[in-house]
Amino acid sequence: MTDERVMPWPVTVTKGTPDPDLLAQLRELADAAANADGNPPLSEQTLVDLRSAETDPDALLVFATYANDDSSDPSAAQALAGIAVLIRDPSEDTGVLELVVHPAYREKGVGTALASAVQENVRAGTVPAPQAWSHGNHEAAVELARRFGYRPVRELLRLRLTRGADAAGMPAAELPNGVSLRSFRPGEDEDAWLAANAAAFAHHPEQGGMTRADLDARMAEDWFDPEGFLLAVRDDDGAILGFHWTKVHPGTGGHPPLGEVYVVGVVPEAQGMGLGRTLTIAGIRHLQDTGLQAIMLYVDADNAPAMALYRRLGFVRWDADVMYAAG
């Protein structure tokens, strides 16, 4: 009798934006994994890059392996059993890897086959040794990282706030003198916001490097709501001093919708004015005023000031994503 754990899993490699069929299969796989694990297996930026025709072909590799659900019929449609997406920065020869196995094909060697294919490309010099995200850091991911010589280098926590929809327990959002709060205006604020975001996150390449194409892609998503994209602006010249971009995840699998403190940023010149706390509270109150019962956010585990603020506001640890690196 054949041991399913040692089944061969041939891996194909697609360079650049995947075709519509593969992209549809990839999204179905990611949705199945998210429903099973409670974590989105791919980052938002990865999904943006996978959909974008403007993605540099040298910056995107998709490793895929398939399972034929009906071995008696060689012509039967194959199911996508697992994928690994490697996004690289050719200018710096670095890369980030995310690997997903369909729940129906776990513990059968799929993850090992995909990781081995990536490692073969690293040894051949066709791709750099990537860092790898484990969203939720489940036991199988921890073991796979260990076997391939990867160690944890970063922990990104998911915190959660659960309160009544009336927001009665949330402090008031008090703005400094000369500063007003308004919503984002599509068609007017894009360039100014991108400049403010780059300044606020100059130390954070993932967020600070957001381009107009990245912004446009997010604004085209069903979840985008300019009313929940709050800007703190200076009264005398309208300059953006800070912002809180909120997000609402639709309810799936019987779970209610979930709000998110998506991005909070303050430009350097406005640091020390208390805008970070004020904007965070304003965004939370906005989400709660829409009737949401729960709100989540991501924060680096070593960001002590942010952790202290979120804990004071009532957030508690919910889950964690861990980044691994070779060595």
Secondary structure, DSSP 8 states (H G I E B T S, - for coil): ---GGG----EEEEESS--HHHHHHHHHHHHHHHHHHSS-SS-HHHHHHHH-TTS-GGGEEEEEEEEES-TT-TTS-EEEEEEEEEEEETTTTEEEEEEEE-GGGTTTTHHHHHHHHHHHHHHHTSS---EEEEES--HHHHHHHHHTTEEEEEEEEEEEEE--TT-TTS------TTEEEEE--TTTSHHHHHHHHHHHTTT-HHHHT--HHHHHHHHTSTT--GGGEEEEEETTT--EEEEEEEEEE---TT---EEEEEEEEE-GGGTTSSHHHHHHHHHHHHHHHTT-SEEEEEEETT-HHHHHHHHHTT-EEEEEEEEEEE-
